[in-house]
Amino acid sequence: MLVLGIESSCDETGVALYDTADGGVLQAHALHSQVRMHEDYGGVVPELASRDHIRRLVPLFRRVLAESGRARHEIDAVAYTQGPGLAGALLVGAAFAEALATALDVPSVAIHHLEGHLLSPLLAHPPPSFPFVALLVSGGHSQLMRVGGVGDYVLLGETLDDAAGEAFDKTAKLLGLGYPGGPALAALAERGRPGRIRLPRPMLRSDDLDFSFSGLKTAVVTRVRELATLDDQQRADIACAFQEAIVEVLVSKALRAVELSGLRRLVVAGGVGANRHLRCCLDAAAAAAGVAVFYPALEFCTDNGAMIALAGALRLQAGLNGRTPGAFAVRPRWPLTE
């Protein structure tokens, strides 16, 4: 079964082809990022994002077909991101996907964006087996989930305010870094001196698996105001301290979730999952605890069509969510547990 995946939830247009034959093979994938278009505004402009998705989808679709050597009529199903995300951006991808599915007379599959991220490590070799605990960390979400199988998700803990990626971006802005702030702050942190500045670890010792990062961001604001001047080294030290605090909380909570679940497998997904310091610290802590950790390839940490194609294929194989092409709707706000 050959499944086309379409991702257009925010500021990246992703298209991919996934074949379930031979244990599952990603045939081809293509991605266009809108970062350069939005950087002058310091964040995503929804209307511009939607218009750019319209421009990019057809060329990316043709590129994926050409690179895979497959023909349009070989597509057996079309999967697309239904939500959560920007309403206009989601509508572009949904309309394209449903129109194509109708033209080809094949099923369409509406995918939850976070489900795509949760399942993205299954694109790796070797993939993790079910069940596992998943740490989902991105610009809009910080959650711990127990994943029993495709469509079987139990929320263990989540952020009470800012997500980890959101905290990265806001702190980066405080330090005068560009958009997107997360990667820029991580790069600056590598030049910082560990231990020179101490920042709080919110909810590190709480009795639950929830997160809170707004207080950490406030602590950075306070620290910056205390300094008469802020030179490059001080900015790097603050970035380093901030990243250390975030990572310590994420690692501690993730391993606690694994311990409470009784499982021995941890999956890390989402854009913040590409952070090198997080991976290094998590690998060391997990190895000491006898826990196996799985990550998607770096190119599949951010939004992409491959994870949507995979999720669509897995849902169809499980007999879930195949729909008659035609009528559709998007869900800008959509809890994964629903």
C-alpha positions as CSV (number, residue, x, y, z in Angstrom):
1,M,0.0,0.0,0.0
2,L,1.4,3.3,-1.1
3,V,0.4,6.3,1.1
4,L,0.9,10.0,0.3
5,G,1.4,12.2,3.4
6,I,0.7,15.9,3.5
7,E,1.7,18.2,6.4
8,S,0.8,21.9,6.4
9,S,-0.1,22.7,10.0
10,C,2.2,25.7,10.5
11,D,5.2,27.1,8.6
12,E,6.5,24.0,6.9
13,T,5.1,22.2,3.9
14,G,5.8,18.5,3.8
15,V,5.0,15.8,1.3
16,A,6.1,12.2,1.4
17,L,5.4,8.7,0.0
18,Y,5.5,5.7,2.3
19,D,5.1,2.1,1.1
20,T,4.0,-0.5,3.5
21,A,5.6,-3.3,1.5
22,D,8.8,-5.1,2.8
23,G,8.2,-3.9,6.3
24,G,7.6,-0.3,5.4
25,V,9.8,1.9,3.2
26,L,9.9,5.7,2.9
27,Q,10.0,6.1,-0.9
28,A,10.7,9.9,-1.0
29,H,10.0,13.1,1.0
30,A,10.3,16.8,0.4
31,L,10.0,19.8,2.8
32,H,9.9,23.5,2.4
33,S,10.5,25.7,5.4
34,Q,9.1,29.2,5.6
35,V,11.6,30.4,8.2
36,R,13.2,33.0,6.0
37,M,9.8,34.5,5.1
38,H,8.7,34.8,8.7
39,E,11.9,35.9,10.4
40,D,11.4,39.6,9.6
41,Y,8.2,39.4,11.7
42,G,9.8,37.6,14.6
43,G,7.2,34.7,14.3
44,V,4.8,33.0,12.0
45,V,2.2,35.2,10.2
46,P,-0.8,32.9,9.6
47,E,-2.0,34.5,6.4
48,L,1.4,34.4,4.8
49,A,1.9,30.8,5.9
50,S,-1.4,29.7,4.2
51,R,-0.6,31.4,0.9
52,D,2.9,29.9,0.8
53,H,1.5,26.4,1.4
54,I,-0.7,26.9,-1.7
55,R,2.4,27.8,-3.7
56,R,4.5,24.9,-2.5
57,L,2.2,21.8,-2.4
58,V,1.9,21.0,-6.1
59,P,5.7,21.4,-6.9
60,L,6.6,19.3,-3.8
61,F,4.1,16.6,-4.8
62,R,5.5,16.4,-8.3
63,R,9.1,16.3,-6.8
64,V,8.2,13.4,-4.5
65,L,6.7,11.5,-7.4
66,A,9.7,12.1,-9.6
67,E,12.2,11.1,-6.9
68,S,10.3,8.0,-5.9
69,G,9.8,6.9,-9.5
70,R,6.2,6.2,-8.7
71,A,3.1,7.4,-10.7
72,R,0.1,9.2,-9.4
73,H,-2.2,6.3,-10.1
74,E,-0.1,4.0,-7.9
75,I,-1.2,6.0,-4.7
76,D,-3.5,3.9,-2.6
77,A,-4.4,6.4,0.1
78,V,-3.8,10.1,1.0
79,A,-3.1,11.1,4.7
80,Y,-3.0,14.7,5.8
81,T,-2.8,16.7,9.0
82,Q,-6.2,17.7,10.2
83,G,-5.0,19.5,13.4
84,P,-4.0,21.0,15.6
85,G,-2.4,24.0,13.9
86,L,-3.2,27.2,12.1
87,A,-6.7,26.9,10.6
88,G,-5.9,28.4,7.2
89,A,-2.7,26.4,6.8
90,L,-4.5,23.2,7.7
91,L,-7.3,24.0,5.2
92,V,-4.8,24.2,2.4
93,G,-3.4,20.7,3.1
94,A,-6.8,19.2,3.8
95,A,-8.3,20.6,0.6
96,F,-5.4,19.4,-1.6
97,A,-5.4,15.9,0.0
98,E,-9.2,15.4,-0.2
99,A,-9.3,16.7,-3.8
100,L,-6.5,14.3,-4.8
101,A,-8.1,11.4,-3.0
102,T,-11.4,12.1,-4.7
103,A,-9.7,12.3,-8.1
104,L,-7.9,9.0,-7.5
105,D,-10.9,7.4,-5.9
106,V,-8.8,6.3,-2.9
107,P,-9.3,6.6,0.9
108,S,-8.2,9.7,2.8
109,V,-7.0,9.6,6.4
110,A,-7.1,12.6,8.7
111,I,-4.1,12.6,11.1
112,H,-3.5,14.3,14.4
113,H,-0.3,16.2,14.1
114,L,1.0,15.0,17.5
115,E,0.2,11.4,16.5
116,G,2.6,11.9,13.6
117,H,5.3,13.1,15.9
118,L,4.7,10.3,18.4
119,L,5.0,7.6,15.7
120,S,7.9,9.3,13.8
121,P,10.6,7.2,15.6
122,L,9.1,4.2,13.8
123,L,10.8,5.5,10.7
124,A,14.2,4.7,12.3
125,H,16.0,1.4,12.1
126,P,15.6,-0.4,14.3
127,P,12.2,1.1,15.3
128,P,10.8,0.8,18.9
129,S,8.2,-1.7,19.6
130,F,4.9,-1.0,21.4
131,P,4.2,-0.2,24.2
132,F,6.5,2.7,25.1
133,V,6.6,6.0,27.0
134,A,6.9,9.1,24.7
135,L,8.3,12.4,25.6
136,L,6.8,14.9,23.1
137,V,8.6,18.2,23.2
138,S,7.9,20.9,20.6
139,G,7.2,24.6,20.2
140,G,3.6,24.1,21.3
141,H,3.6,20.9,23.3
142,S,5.4,19.3,26.2
143,Q,3.7,16.0,27.1
144,L,4.5,12.5,28.4
145,M,2.3,9.8,26.9
146,R,2.0,6.1,27.3
147,V,1.7,4.7,23.8
148,G,0.2,1.2,23.7
149,G,-0.2,1.1,19.9
150,V,-1.6,3.0,17.0
151,G,-4.5,5.1,18.4
152,D,-3.8,4.0,22.0
153,Y,-2.5,7.0,23.8
154,V,-2.7,7.8,27.5
155,L,-1.6,11.2,28.8
156,L,0.7,10.9,31.8
157,G,1.7,14.6,32.2
158,E,1.9,17.9,30.3
159,T,2.9,21.4,30.7
160,L,0.8,23.7,32.8
161,D,1.9,26.8,30.9
162,D,4.7,27.4,28.3
163,A,5.8,24.4,26.4
164,A,9.6,23.7,26.3
165,G,10.0,24.9,22.7
166,E,7.9,28.0,23.5
167,A,10.1,28.8,26.5
168,F,13.2,28.4,24.3
169,D,11.8,30.8,21.7
170,K,10.7,33.4,24.3
171,T,14.0,33.3,26.2
172,A,15.9,33.6,22.9
173,K,14.0,36.8,22.2
174,L,14.9,38.2,25.6
175,L,18.5,37.6,24.7
176,G,18.2,39.4,21.4
177,L,18.4,36.2,19.2
178,G,16.6,35.9,15.9
179,Y,13.7,33.7,14.8
180,P,13.4,30.7,15.2
181,G,14.9,31.2,18.7
182,G,15.2,27.7,19.9
183,P,18.1,26.5,17.6
184,A,19.8,29.9,18.0
185,L,19.7,29.7,21.8
186,A,21.0,26.1,21.8
187,A,23.9,27.2,19.6
188,L,24.7,30.2,21.9
189,A,24.5,27.9,25.0
190,E,27.4,25.8,23.6
191,R,29.7,28.9,24.2
192,G,28.4,29.3,27.8
193,R,30.2,28.4,31.0
194,P,28.3,25.6,32.8
195,G,27.6,26.4,36.5
196,R,28.3,30.2,36.3
197,I,24.5,31.0,36.6
198,R,22.0,29.0,38.5
199,L,18.3,29.0,37.4
200,P,15.3,27.3,39.0
201,R,14.1,23.8,38.0
202,P,10.3,24.3,38.1
203,M,8.3,21.3,39.4
204,L,11.4,19.1,39.4
205,R,10.5,17.5,42.7
206,S,6.7,17.5,42.2
207,D,4.8,14.3,42.8
208,D,3.3,14.3,39.3
209,L,4.6,14.2,35.7
210,D,3.5,17.7,34.7
211,F,5.8,20.5,33.6
212,S,5.9,24.3,34.1
213,F,8.4,26.5,32.3
214,S,6.9,30.1,32.6
215,G,8.7,30.6,35.9
216,L,12.0,29.7,34.4
217,K,11.5,32.3,31.7
218,T,10.7,34.9,34.4
219,A,13.9,34.0,36.2
220,V,15.8,34.8,33.0
221,V,14.0,38.2,32.8
222,T,15.0,38.9,36.4
223,R,18.6,37.9,35.8
224,V,18.9,40.1,32.7
225,R,17.5,43.1,34.5
226,E,20.0,42.6,37.4
227,L,22.9,43.0,35.0
228,A,24.0,46.5,34.2
229,T,25.3,45.4,30.8
230,L,24.8,42.2,28.9
231,D,27.9,41.2,26.9
232,D,28.3,38.2,24.6
233,Q,29.7,35.9,27.3
234,Q,27.0,36.8,29.8
235,R,24.3,36.0,27.2
236,A,26.0,32.7,26.4
237,D,26.2,31.9,30.2
238,I,22.4,32.6,30.6
239,A,21.6,30.5,27.5
240,C,23.7,27.7,28.9
241,A,22.0,27.9,32.3
242,F,18.5,28.0,30.8
243,Q,19.2,25.0,28.6
244,E,20.6,23.1,31.5
245,A,17.5,23.8,33.6
246,I,15.1,22.7,30.8
247,V,17.0,19.6,30.1
248,E,17.3,18.5,33.7
249,V,13.6,18.8,34.2
250,L,12.7,16.9,30.9
251,V,15.2,14.1,31.6
252,S,14.0,13.7,35.2
253,K,10.3,13.6,34.4
254,A,10.8,11.3,31.4
255,L,12.7,8.7,33.3
256,R,10.2,9.0,36.2
257,A,7.4,8.3,33.7
258,V,9.2,5.2,32.4
259,E,9.7,4.0,36.0
260,L,6.1,4.5,37.0
261,S,4.8,2.8,33.8
262,G,6.9,-0.3,34.3
263,L,8.1,-0.1,30.7
264,R,11.7,0.0,29.5
265,R,11.4,2.0,26.3
266,L,11.3,5.7,25.9
267,V,10.7,7.6,22.6
268,V,11.6,11.3,22.2
269,A,9.8,13.3,19.5
270,G,9.2,16.9,18.4
271,G,11.4,19.7,17.5
272,V,13.1,20.1,20.9
273,G,14.0,16.4,20.5
274,A,16.7,17.5,18.1
275,N,18.5,19.4,20.9
276,R,22.0,17.9,21.2
277,H,22.3,18.6,25.0
278,L,19.0,16.9,25.7
279,R,20.0,13.8,23.7
280,C,23.3,13.6,25.4
281,C,22.0,13.9,28.9
282,L,19.0,11.7,28.3
283,D,21.2,9.0,26.7
284,A,23.5,9.0,29.8
285,A,20.7,8.9,32.3
286,A,18.7,6.2,30.4
287,A,21.8,4.0,30.1
288,A,22.4,4.2,33.8
289,A,18.7,3.2,34.4
290,G,18.7,0.4,31.8
291,V,16.2,2.2,29.6
292,A,16.3,2.1,25.8
293,V,15.8,5.5,24.1
294,F,14.6,6.0,20.5
295,Y,14.7,9.2,18.5
296,P,13.6,10.0,15.0
297,A,16.3,11.1,12.6
298,L,17.0,14.8,12.9
299,E,15.2,15.6,9.7
300,F,12.0,14.1,11.1
301,C,12.0,15.9,14.4
302,T,10.4,19.0,13.0
303,D,7.1,19.0,11.0
304,N,7.3,16.8,7.9
305,G,5.2,14.8,5.5
306,A,7.0,11.5,6.2
307,M,5.5,11.2,9.7
308,I,2.0,11.9,8.4
309,A,2.4,9.3,5.6
310,L,3.6,6.7,8.2
311,A,0.7,7.5,10.6
312,G,-1.8,7.2,7.8
313,A,-0.4,3.9,6.7
314,L,-0.4,2.5,10.2
315,R,-4.0,3.7,10.8
316,L,-5.2,2.0,7.6
317,Q,-3.4,-1.2,8.5
318,A,-5.1,-1.2,11.9
319,G,-8.5,-0.5,10.4
320,L,-8.7,3.0,11.8
321,N,-9.9,6.2,10.4
322,G,-10.2,5.4,6.7
323,R,-12.7,7.9,5.3
324,T,-14.7,8.4,2.2
325,P,-13.1,11.3,0.2
326,G,-15.1,14.5,-0.1
327,A,-16.4,16.1,3.0
328,F,-13.7,17.3,5.5
329,A,-13.0,19.7,8.3
330,V,-9.9,20.8,10.1
331,R,-9.4,21.0,13.9
332,P,-7.1,23.8,14.9
333,R,-7.5,22.8,18.6
334,W,-7.5,19.0,19.1
335,P,-6.3,17.2,22.2
336,L,-4.5,14.0,21.3
337,T,-6.5,12.0,23.9
338,E,-9.6,12.7,21.8
